[in-house]
Amino acid sequence: MGLQEGENLSCSVSRVSTLQLLTCHRERLVYHLKSTQCILDNLLQSGFFCLEDVEIVHHTVTKSDQVRKILELVQSKGEQACEYFIYILHKVYDAYIDLQPWLKEINYEPPEFIQDIKVVNTDPISRYCEKLRHELGRDTRFISSYAQREETLLEDFYTDTLMELMNDRNESLGYLESTDQLLGEQGVFNPQAETVFVTGDAGMGKSILLQKLQNLWSTRELQTDAMFFFKFRCRMFNTFKETHQVSLRDLLFKHNCYPDQDLDNEVFGYILRFPNKVLFTFDGFDELQGYPNLADMPEVVSPEEKTHPVLLLFNLLCGKLLKGSIKVLTARTGAEVQRRVVRKKIILCGFAPAHLRTYTSLHFKQQEHRDLVSVQLEASPHLCGLCSTPLFCWIVFKSFKHLHTMNDNFELPETCVTLTNVFLLLSEVMLSRSALPPPGLLKRSTRCTSETFRSGLRPLAAFARLALQGIEKGSFVLTQEEVTACNLTDEDLLVGFLRPVSHYDDCGSPATFEFLHMTLQSFLAAFSLVLDKQAAVNSILRFFAECSKRSSLFCLPGGVCICGSSKPREKDPFKTNEHLQFTNLFLCGLLSKANSDLMEHMVAPALLKKKRNILKAYLSNSVRFHLRGLPLYTTETEGSRVHVLPNFLWMLRCIFEIGSKDVAQLAAKGITADFIKLGYCDVHSADCSALNFVLQHRQKGLGLDMDNNNISDYGVKQLRPSFRKMTVVRLCVNQITDSSVEVLAEELIKYKVVEILGLYNNLITDVGAKLVAQMIEECPKLRTVKLGSNRITSVGGIYLGNSIQKSTSILDVGMWGNTIRDEGAKAFAAALKNHPSLTNLSLSANCITSEGGRSLAEALKENTSLKIFWLVQNELSDDVAPLLAEMIRVNTGLTHLWLINNQFTVEGMRHLSEALSCNKLLKEICVKGNSLCEEEEKLFEANRRLRFH
């Protein structure tokens, strides 16, 4: 299949003539050249070939033979003809995309004389690729902005977010470093599948990520060899009638662009022959109305067969159509796709602090303005937490800019700390922009917030009514008739709540619209519930009931399902109801006491009070009712424990939005369990304010497991008041740094009730390790500390070892996956000598050599408390085996010793095996993955406690 890379490079342009180059790489050219017509056309029009040459090529039977004949003829025409042949490959990029890596390998640069000879792209396939790139580049160059009055260049404001890679059990595999890795092999758990599944909460940047991918492809910066890129939004499929039928060809071309001058249908034929050259993006799978199970969909295997567009979509995702094509599918958190069609899964987690700083710099070019905004954010951890969600950050920053325009300052109102307040501020900005004074007038605005809303009440109420109608129908695409029925005028549309999406309509119907973001639609729908004077007061609770019903089935990581009802499952139990949850959330915020002054300018105070009271009564009992239906487990060490469902978090968010201390206290009383598990519940930093708002009223000790979320340092700061009652604090896999450990140390040392501290797989360094060491020394009840997979070196290891030596309560310490090395191991060895309580210790994957191993072995001779010791994946060799053997002979406490993946040979293993005969209490020594061959392992078969498997 051509020459090896080394041979290729040895035949570079700079060292041999182009004629020799074609000879040197002949087989590679024959293999990769798929289209010959464009080459023939250009060789003919440039005069290098005559008609007879073209006929000779056409008379050959196979494509490979045609390429061989072209190479023979070109080489017979001389050096200049060969140079022009390679220049055609260079210029007609997409037609010869498979040869572009070869051109880079030979360091091809077209000489000036050859550039004077024109190359015309007559290949319909590459012409269509160019057209697609042009269309996508034009469509994705700008980010859509609110009020439709400004456009922002994508490259000026796009900022990467945390992209967490998950395995098939929903366990984290770390974070992608760039968008290029989205399509790569990293994290693939199902090689037979073709769909990259990207999920995340509302506003996390799923659509903008796809826009970035599309833009990178249009400029050939995306690391892929895909020649075709087709983009779809899933909500578009809701616009098709049940009787509508379309072929795959029409679906691709009508909703992207048609190929020009392709009478022989070559483009579609090429797509069918080489589906691996096609890349799809499908945005918003959760927006597909009433989507059924993929397994229930009828198969469509013929690309020519006309069928309903939704069937085409599902068969593309399943690989029944265009098998081998790449698909990127996005959906909100909670919308699941069958594992068999998912190739890899990525969760968007929003902005990390570094991303937020970058985004701030892009929005505020002047350092003075950046500093003012940073001060505001740092002063409010909750606001900072909200800004970790890109959409909410964009709203906050737009509001900052608006306030600067109107008032010459960057100060948000003091009440702007809840999500409702942020969207109220966005609405105020949009309503006031519709009546901005002419440029040049005084900046300072004399119009107050209540006046802005009162003067804009008519269009606001109309938009709110339209939003609610859409939410009730599960519709996110709105027709012109629906807009007109709500008495919205063309002038009203300029406010910017809606944007047109008429290009979705395949039937030439009047324009269709969608709200700027689904979360904005939920906010306006909640506004309509508050403004409605006709409906029964208790009708404001309608979506709470539906959300509670849908959450009766919840699947934990690993596929274990908890069912809170014996009733049959719904048709699509995994369909996300996040838009309804947001509607409930905003309802609570709008009916809060803090917003009553504003709302009383739009709703009669008496009606407002009735609605607030019925909502508070519902929320007061919601937590108790939710927990009452869940399984309760009891353990000796942690008491009664419960794994809550995601709806629990939404309840707390709602209680925080309504801001009632009475409701929070009643909700706290409803938490009767001693331990709450919130792992894998998609908790973000801003949610910690809601958690703290309720948990701070807890009267007795509480264990809290928040592993595998995304709370970051901002979230830990917001939980500060609740730590006084926490006996268990688990914050593993949460992107927290030494800053969070400082908060924990201050609070946990102050109250001294903590018993278990879990912080593994975070970003903690030696600075944080020193603080944890302080907690171990000063918290007399602390018995378990998990610090694995952080960034702790020997310095931190020494701090921790010294503190463990002084503790009489510590039982279990996990330090796997750090780099404490031999110096740290020696500190732990000193701690092990005659330690009164430590039973479990893991120093796996810490770069410990035999030097550190000797210290540990000596220490264990004088230890009777340690039962389980992990030294997996270190650098222990035969040098330490005799000392370990001595330790085994005299130690009377150890029951499990794990030495997997070290460097012991058969000699070292003999020492361990012989020592085991003198120790009847040691149940096993696990030695899998050391330097023994299979035959050598068989020498120890008789010793069952020496485990190789």
N, C-alpha and C positions, 0 to 999 in steps of 0.2 A: 504494500500500500504506500510505496514511496520510501524515501530515504529517512534515516534517523535524524534527530535534531542536530547532532554534532556534524553529520555530513552536510546537512542543509546549510549550516553556518559556514562551513568550509568553502562553500561555493557562492559566496556573496557577490553582489554586483561589483563591489570595488576591486575584486581580485580576478574575475573572469569576464569574458564578453557575454552579452545577453544571449548570443547564439549558443554558447557553451552552457549557459545557465538553463536554457530550455532543455538541453540534452540531459543535464545533471538531474533535473527535477521532473523529467518526462512523466514518470508513473504517477507522481503526486498530482500533476496537472490533469492527467487523464482521469484519475479517480474523482477529483473535485469539480471539474468543469461540467455543469449540468445544462447550460444554455449556450448554444453555438450561434444562433441567428444574429444576435447583436454583434458578435465578433466578425461574422461574415459580412454583415451590412457595412461596418466601419472599414474593414480591409478593402471592400469593393469601392466605397465612395472616396477613400483616400488614395486609390490608385495602386495599392500594393497587390491587390488581387484583380483578376479579370473575370468575366462571366464564366469562362471555361473552368477556372479554378473553383468557383462556387459550385458549378454543376458536378465537378469531380467529388467534392465533399458530400453533396446531397445524394450521390449514387451509393455511398457506403451505407451499410445496413444499420449498424448499431450506433448509439450515441458515443460510446467509447472509441469506436473506429473513426467516427467523424472528427473527434478531437485529435486522434493520432494523425489523421490526414492533414488537418489544419496545421499542426506543428511541423509536419514534413514540408508542406508548401511554404510556410512562413520562414523556416530556416533556409529553404532554397532561395528565398528572395534577398537574403543578406541581413546584415546587422541592424540596419535601420528598421526593417520590417519586424524583426524580433523585438526591438525596443518599443515599437508602436503597439505590438500585440500585448506586451506587459502593461503598457500605459492604458489600454482599454480595460484591463482587469482592475487597474487602480481607480480609474474614473467612474466606471459603472459599478459602484460599491455593492449595492444590494443584490445585483444579479450574480456577483461572484464573491459573496460574503464569506464563503468557506475558504477562499484563498487569501483573505485579508491577513490572517495570522502568518501565512507564508511570506507575504510581501514585507511584513514587519521583520521576520526572521532574516531576510536577505538585505534588510536596511534599504529598501527601495526608495529612491528619490528620483522622480522623472527629470531627465535633462531638459534644459531650456529649449533646445531645438525641436524636441518632440512635442512640447506643449503648444507649439504653433500649429500643429495638425489637429483639426477639430475631431472630437469624439461625440457622436450623437447616440443617446440612449434609445434604442429601438426595441428594447426588451420590455414587453408589457408587464412582466412580473416586477422588475425593479422600478419601472415607472410608477406602478401602484404603491410599491414600498415608499418611494419618495413622496407620493401624494399623501399617504398615511402619515408619514413623518411631518410633513408640512401642516396637515390638518391638526394633528395632536400638538405640535409645537405652538400653533396659534391658539388652540383651545385651552392649553395649560399654562400659557405664559403668565397670566395674571391670576391672582387670588380674588375670588368674588368678595366684594365688600358690602357692608350694610348700607342702606339708603340708596344704593345704586348710583352714587354720585362720585365715586372714586374707584380707581383700580390700582392694585398693588402688585408689583412684579414678584412672581414666585421666588426668584433667586434672591431677592432683597429681604424676604421675611421668613422663608422656610427654615425651620430649625428641627433637627432630629429629636425624637423622644426616646424614652427607654423602651426597647423592644425585647421582651422576655421570651426566650425560646423554651417551649414545653415539650416533654416527651408524651408518649401515649397514655401515661397514667397521670397526666396533668402535674408532673413534677418539674421544677425549674432546671433548665440546663445552662443557665446563665443568660447573658444579654448579647444581642447582635451589635456589632460596632458600626455598621453602616447599612444603607438601603440595599447595596449590592449583595449583601449576604442573605437577603430575603429570598432570593431565588436559588441560592447555592445549596450544596449538599449537607451543610452543617445542620444537625438536628432532625434529619429525615428519619422517621420511624416506620414509614410504610412505603418502600421504594416502588411498589406496584401502583400506588395512587399518584395522581397528577395535580392535586389541588393544595395550594398553600393557603391555610386558613388563618386569617388575621382577625382577632377579636379585641374588644375593649369597650369601656364605658362610653356613654354619650360625650362627645366633645374631646375625645382622646386623640383625634387626628387621623382617623382611618381613611376618610375621603381625601384629605390633603396628602397623605402618604401615597395613595394611588396616583394622585395628580403629579406628585414628584416622580414616581416611577415612569409615568407616561411622558413627562417632560424630558427625563434623562434618556429614554429610548429615542425620542424625537431628535435629540442632538447626538445620538450614538455614544452616549456616556454610560449607558447601562450595560453592565457586564452580562451580556446574553447574546446568543447568535440568532435570536428570533428575528425574522424578517417582517412579520406581520403582527400588529398590536391592535386588538379590538377591545374597546371599553364599553361597558354597560352598567347602568344603575338598575338594581333589581326592582325598584318600585315602578320602573317603566313597564314591566310585564303585567302590572295590575291594570294598565290601561287597555289591554286587549280584551275584546269580548270573548265569551265562551266558544263562539262559533268561528272565531278567527283562526285561519290556518296559513302557515308560511313555511317556505323551505329554508334550509340552513343557509343557502346562498343568499337569499333575500334578507334573512335576519342579519347576517354579517355586513352586507353591503348597504342596505337601506338605512341602517342605524349607525353607520360609520361613514364610508364614502364608497362610491362605485368606481371600478377601474375604467380608465378611458381607453378607447381604441383596442378593445379586447374582444373582437368578433368571434374568435375561436374558443372563448371561455378558458384561456390558458391560466389566468390567475387562480380561479377556483380549482381548476384541475391540479395546479401545483400545490395548493393548500391541502387537497385530498391526498396527494402523493407524499407530501412532507409535512405532516401535522406537527412534527417536532419543531418546526420553524414558526409556530403560531403561539402568541401569548395573549391571554384573555385577562381582563380584570372585571369582576362582578362586585359592585359596591352595594352593601346594605341588604344582605340575604334575609335579615329579620323583617325587612319592610315588605317582603312578598306576602300578600294576604293569604292566610289560611294555608300556608305551604304544607303539603303532605310529606309523609316519610319517603325518603329516597327509595327504599325497598319496595314501596307500593306503586312506583311509577312504571307505566308500560314502557317497554324498550322501543327506541327508535334507532335503528342501525343504518338506515339508508339516508345519505345526505341529500338525495333528490326528493325524498318523500315529504309532502306537505303535512304539517301537523300543528297543534297549538304551540305558540312560542315557549310556554312554560315547560312543555315536554322536551323541547330542544335544549332549553337551559339545563334541565336535570340530566339529560343524557350526555351533554357536554361535560358536566361535572363528574359523572360516573365513568367517563371514558368510553361510553358506547359510541359516541360520535367524535371524530378527530382524536382518536386514541394516540397519546404521545404529546399532545399539546399541553402547554403550561397554563394553569389557571390560578389566579389570586382572588380569593373570596373573602370579603369582609362582612362582619356582623357584630351587633352589640353583644355585650356580655349576657350570657343566658341562652342565646340562640346556639344550639348545638347541631353539628353536622355529623352524619354517620362516620365512624372512625375508618371504615373501609375506603372512603373516598378522600381522606385527608392525608396528604404526604408529610406535611409538617405543620406545626401550630405555633403561632406567635401571639402574645398578648401585649397590647400597647399599654404602657403604664404611665404615660404622661412625662412631664418635665422633671428631671433631676435638678438639684440646685445649679449645677453647671449649665444645663440647658436653659434654665430660667434666666441666668445671667446673660447668656448669649442672646436670648430673645429680647431681654430688656435693652441690650445694646443696639439691636436692630431697630427697635421702635423709637428709642430716644438717642439721637445722634450726639447731643451735647452732654458732656460729662456732668455738668451742673444738674441737668434734668434727670440723668440716670441716678445720681446720688439722692435726689429728693424722692424719687420713686422707691429706691431701695430702702430708704429710711422708713417710708410708709409700710412697705411690705414686712420688714423685720419687726416693726412695732406690733404687727398682728400676725401671729403664727397661723391663725385660721385663714386669713386672707392669703397668706403665702401658700397654705395648703390648697386653697381654691385655685390659685394660679399654677399649681402643678398640672391642672387640666388645661390643655391648650386653648379650648374654646373660651373657658371662663377667664383665662389670662388675657386673651384677646379683648374680651369685653371690658375687663378692668383697665387695660392699657388704653383702649379707645376712650373710656370714660375719663382717665387721667388727662388725655390730650384735649378732650372737650372742655374739661374744667379749666385747663390752662388757657384755652381759647377764650372762654367766657369770663374767667375771674382772675387770670394771671397767677394761679397757684395750682399745685398738684395735690391738694388735700381732699381726700374723699370724705363724705359725711361720716361722723362717728358711728352712726348706726349701720354702715355698710359692711357688715360682717357675716351675713348669711347669704345663701345663694339667691333667695328671693330678693334681697336688697340689691344684689348685683344686677339681676334682670330688671328690677324697677329702674335702676339707674340707666341701663341700656335703653329701656322704653322712654325714659325722660329725654335722653340724648336724641333718640330718633324723632320723638314728637317735637322737640324744640328745634331740631335742624330743619324741620319743614317750615319753620317760621323764623329763620335766622335773619338778623338785620343785614342790610347791604354792607359789603366790605368797606372798611374805612371808618365806620362808626365806632363809638366807645365799646371796648371789649366787655366791660362789666355788665352783666345781665341784671335787669331789675325784676325779672319774672321769677317767682319762687316755684318750688317743686309742685305744690298743690295747684297753683294756677296753671302750670303746664299741663297737668293731667286733666284738670277741669275743662280747659279750653280744647283739649284733644279727645274728650270723652266720647264723642260721637263716632269718629273713626276707630278709636281704641275698642269700643264696645262691639263694633261691627267685625273687626278682626278677631276679637275674642270669641264671638259667636261662631264665626267661620272655623276657627281652630277647634272649638268644642265639637262641632258637627263632624269634623274630620276624625277627631279622636274617638268619638262614639262609633263611627263606621269603620275605624281602623284604616282610614284613608289618609295618605300623605300627599297625594296628587289631587289638586282641586280644579274643577272645570270653571270656565268663564261664567256659566250659568249659576254655579254655586256662589261665585264671587259677587255677581250682580244681585243675586237674591238677598245677600246680606247688605245691600245698599252701599257697596263700596264703589267709589268713582275712580276714574283714571288719576285724578289728583291725589286721592287717598293712597293709591298704590306707590306714589313717590316717597311715602314715609319710609318704606323699605322693609316692612315685615315680610312681604311676599316677593318672590322672584319668578319670572316666567320660565317655564320649561316646555314650551310648545313643541320643541323638536322631538319630544317623545311620541307625539301623536302620529300614528302611521296612516291615519285615515283623512288627513286634511281638515280635521275638526278645528273649532276655535281654540285659542291659546289655553294652555293649562298652566297651573301655578303650584308652587310649594312654598312653605315657610322657610325662612332663611336657615333654620336648623330645627330638627325635630324637638329639641328641648325648648326652643322658643315657642313652638306650637303648644307644648304642654303648659308652659307658663301662661299663655293667653287663654287656653282652655280653662285653667283654674280661675283666671280673672273673670271669665264668663259665669262660672259657678257662683262667684261672690256677687257679681253685678245683677244676677237674675232675680227679679222681684216676683215672678209668677210661680215658679216651681216650689214644691214643698221644701221646707227648711232642711229636712233630713236627706233630701236628694243629693246634697253635697257629698254624702258618704258613698255614693254609688260605686266609685272606683276602688275604694278600700275593700269592699266585699269581693270584688273580682280579683284583686291582687292576692287577697288571703286565700281564695279558692285555688288559684293557680299555683300557689306555693306549697300546696299539700303534698306535692311530690318533689323531692330534692335528691339529686345524685351527688354523692361525695366522690372525691378523687379515687380512682381505682374501680369505679363502676358500682359501688355499693349504694343502693337506693333506700331512702327513708320515705315511707309513705304515711302521711298523717290521716289517711282516710281509707275506708274499705271500699269506697265507691270506685267504679271503673275509671280508668284514666281518660283524660280529655283526648280529643283527636290529635292535638299537637302539644303535648305537655311541656316541651322544651322551647316553645315559642316565647320570646322575650316579652315582658310586659313593662319594660322600663319606661315607656312613654306614659303609662298610667301611673306608675310610681312617682314619676316627676310631677305629674298633675296633682297628685295628693300632697307631695312635698310643697309645691308652690301654694296650694290652697291653705296649708298650715301657716306659711309665711305671710300670706296676704291677710289672714285673719288674726295674726299675732297682735298683741297689745301694742307692740312697738310701731306697727304700721297703721294703727287705728286712726290717728289724726289725719293721715293722708286718705285712707279709704272712706272716712266719713264725709269727704268732699264729693264722693261719687255714689255712696250707698247710705240709706237712712240709718242713723246710729242704732235704732231699736232692732232693725233687721240684722245689722252687723253683729250685734250682741247675741242674738238668738243663734246665729250660725256659729259664732265662736264658742258658745256654751255647749252646743251639741257636739262640736268637733273635739273639745277638751274632754268631754265625758267619754267619748269613744277612745281617745288616745290614752286616757288614764287606766283603762282596763286592757288595752291592746297587748302589752307585753305579757301580762299574767296569762291571758287567753292563749297567746302564741306558745309560751313555754309549757303550759299545761298539757298540750297535745304531743309533746316530744318525749322520746325515751330518756329515762334518767338512769344513769349508772352510778354505782357507789363503790369507792375504793377506800382502803384503810388510810392511805396517806393524803388523799385529796378530797375526801368526802363525796357528796353527790355532785355529779358532773353532767352537763348537757351540751350537745353539739347543736347550736342554733341554726336555723335556716336563713337564707339571705333576706327574707322579709323582716326578720328581727332588726337588721341594720336599717332598713327603710323606716321602720317604726321609730327608732331612735333619731334618725334624721328628721322625721316629721316633728317629734317632740322638741328637738332643738330649734327647728324653724318657728314653731309657735311660741317658743321662749317662755313658757309658763313654769315657774319653779314648783308650783303645786302639782302639776301633771308629772314633772320629773320625779318628784318625791314618791308619788303613787306608783309610777313605773318602777322605781328602784325597789319598792316593797314587793312588787310582783316577781322579782328575781329571787327565788327561794333556793336555787342551787348554790353549792359552794364553789363551783368551777364552771366557767363558761368557755366553750371552745368556739372561736371565730376564725379558725384556720381556713384558708382558701375561700374566704367570703368576699374577696375583692374590696377590702377596706383600704381607702386612700387617706392621705394625711388630713384632708379636710373633714373626714368622717370622725376623726378623733375628738373634735369639739363636741359632736353629738354624743359620742360614747361617754365622754367626761361629764357632760351636762346631766346625764342620768346617774352614772356610776359614783359620782362624788357624794351622792346622797345615801349610798350604801352604808348601813350601820354596823355590819359585821364583816369579817375577812372574806376576801374573794380571790379566787384564782382566775387568771385571764390568759388564754392562749390565742395569740394573734399571729401565729406563724404563717408564712407564705402569703403575705399581703404586700402592700406598697405604702406603708405609713410614713417612712422617712423621718428625718430629724424634726420636721415641722409637727408631725403627728405626736411624737413623744413629748414635745414641749406642751402640747395641748392637754395631754393626759396627766400632767404633773399633779393636779389636786387629787386625782384618784389613786395615786400610788400609796397613799397613807394606809389604805386598807388592803392592799394586794399582797397575798401570801404566795401567789405564783405569778411570775411575769415572764411570758414567753413571747419574744419578738424576733424569732429567727426568720431569715430570708425576708428582710424588709428594707434593705438599702440604708440602714442607720449607721452613723459614724461615731467618733469619739464624743461629739457634741451631745448626742443622746445619752451616752454612758455617763457623762457629767451630770445630766439631769437626774438619771436613775440613782447615781451615787448620793446626790444631795438628799433626795426624798427617802430612799430605802434605808440609808444610814440613820436618818432622823427618826423614823418610826420603828425600825428594827423588827418588822413582822414577816419579811420575805423569807420563803423557804426554798423556792425553786427559781432560778434565773436562767432563761434560755436565750442566747444571743448568737447562735451559730449562723454561718453563711451571711455575714454582713460586711461592713467596711471598717472594722475596728482595728486600730494599730496599737503600738506599745503604750501610747498615751491612755487609751481606753483600758488596756490591760492593767495598768497601774491603779486606775479607779476601781476596776473589778476586784483587784487584790485588796483594796481598802475595804470594800463591801464584805469580802470573805472574812477579814479580820474583825470587823465591827458589827456584823449582823449575826447574833448568836444562834438564830434558828436556820440560817442558810445551810442547806444540806446538798443541793444539786446546782452545779454551774456548767453550762454548755457553751463553749467558746470556739467550737470547731470552724474551720474554713473561714478564718478572718485573715488579718495581715500582721500577725503577732510574731516577732522575732525573738532571739535569745534574750534581749533586754526585757521584753514583756514576760517571757517565760521565767526569768529570775524573780520578777515581782510576784508572780502568781505562786511559784514554788515556795517562796519565803512566807507568803500569807497562809498557804495551806498548812505549812508546818506549825503555825500558831493556832489554827482552828481546831476546835474539838467537836464541831458539829458536822463538818463537811463529809459527805458520803460518796458523792459521784461527781467526777470532773471529766469533761470531754474537751480535748484540745487538738483533735485530729485536724489535719490539713492546714497547719501553720508552719512556721520555720523556726522553731525554738533551738534547733541544732543541739550539739553536745553541751554547750554552756547552759542552756535551759534545762536539758535532761539532768544535769548534775544538781540543779536547784530542786527539781522534783525528787531526785534521789534523796537529797537531804531531808525533804518533807516526808518521805516514806519511812524513814528509820523510826521505828517504834510509834508510828502514827496510831492514835487511838480509835479512829472512826472511819477513815477512807476505805471504801469497799470496791469501788469501780474507778478505773483510770484508763483513759485513752490518750496515747501519745502517737497515734498512727500518723503517717505521712508528715513527718516533721524533720526530715533530713538528719536523723540521729545515726551516727556511725557506731562502730564497736567501742570507741572511747566512751561515749555516753552510755552505751549498753553496759559496760563494766561497772560504772557507778550505780546504775539501776539494779544490777544483779547483786552487788555488795549490799545495797540498802535493803533489798528484799530478804536477805538473810536475817535481818533484825525486824521484820514486819510480820504481824499475824492477822492484821485487819483486812488487807487487800484480797479480794476474791477473784476479780476479773481484771485482766491487764491486756490492753490492745497495744501492740507495737508493729502493726501492719504497715507495709510499704515504707520501710526505712532502709538503712544501709548497713544492717548488722551482718557480720560474716563469721567465719569459723573462729576468728580471734577471740570472740566473746563467748563461744560455745562452752568451753571448760568452766568459766565462771557461772554461766547460767545453769550448768549441770550441778555445780556445787550448791547453788541457791535452791534448786529443785529438791535436792537431797534433804536439806534442813528446814525448808519453809513448810509451815503447817497450816497456812491460811488459804493459799492460792488454789482455786478450783479450775480456772480457765486462763490459758496463756495463748495469745494469738500472735504468731510470728509470720503470717502470710506475706508473700512478696518481699522477702529479704534476700540475702546473698549467701545463705548457708549451702555447703556442699554435703556430700555423703559423710565426710569426716566429722563435720559439726553435728550432723544428725545422729551419729553414733553416740556422741557424748550425751545428747538429750535423751536418746532411747535408753541408754544404760542407767541414767539418773532416775528415769521414771519408775524403774523397778524398785527404787528405794522410797517412793512416795505414793501412797495409796489414796491420798486425798485429792490429788490433782486429776481432774476428770478428763482433760484433753489439752494437747498442745497442737494448735492448727498451724501447719507448715506448708500449705499449698503455695505453689508459685516460687519456690526457691530453686537453687541451681542443681537440681538432680534430674537425671533422665528417668524414664519410666522403669527401666530395668533396676536402677538404683533404689527407686522407691519401693520396689517389690521386696528388697532386702529387709524392710521393716514391717512387712504385712502382719507379722505375729503380734506386734505391739499395737493393739487397736486404739490406744489413746493418743498415738502419734498420727494425726490425721493429715492425709495428703489431698483429700477430696472433700 
